[in-house]
Amino acid sequence: MGNIGFPELIVILIIALLLFGAGRLPEIGSQIGKSIKSFKDAMKDEDKKKK
């Protein structure tokens, strides 16, 4: 339990498409990517400060 397979990803994508529309999905994906990158950079900076 907890494994997300291909059918589940398709269902999630369809729900996101219905909620946000096709035009906003690339924008949302870009913002999520930027947030993840920012979080990883902050974690790296924190590790450098501890050493």
C-alpha positions in Angstrom: 0.0 0.0 0.0 1.3 3.5 -0.7 2.7 2.7 -4.2 1.3 5.0 -6.9 1.1 3.2 -10.2 0.4 4.4 -13.7 -3.4 4.2 -13.5 -3.4 6.3 -10.3 -1.2 8.9 -12.0 -3.6 9.1 -14.9 -6.6 9.7 -12.6 -4.7 12.4 -10.7 -3.7 14.1 -14.0 -7.3 14.0 -15.2 -8.6 15.5 -11.9 -6.0 18.3 -12.1 -6.9 19.0 -15.7 -10.5 19.3 -14.7 -9.8 21.6 -11.7 -7.2 23.9 -13.2 -7.7 23.7 -16.9 -5.1 22.9 -19.6 -3.7 26.5 -19.7 -2.7 26.6 -16.0 -1.1 23.2 -15.6 2.3 24.1 -17.1 2.4 27.2 -14.9 1.5 25.2 -11.8 4.2 22.6 -12.6 6.8 25.3 -13.1 5.9 26.8 -9.7 6.1 23.5 -8.0 9.5 22.8 -9.6 10.8 26.2 -8.4 9.6 25.6 -4.9 11.3 22.2 -4.8 14.6 23.7 -6.1 14.4 26.5 -3.5 13.8 24.0 -0.7 16.7 21.8 -1.8 19.0 24.9 -1.9 17.9 26.0 1.5 18.6 22.5 2.9 22.1 22.5 1.3 22.8 26.0 2.9 21.7 24.7 6.3 24.0 21.7 6.0 26.9 24.0 5.2 26.2 26.2 8.2 26.3 23.2 10.5 29.7 22.1 9.4 
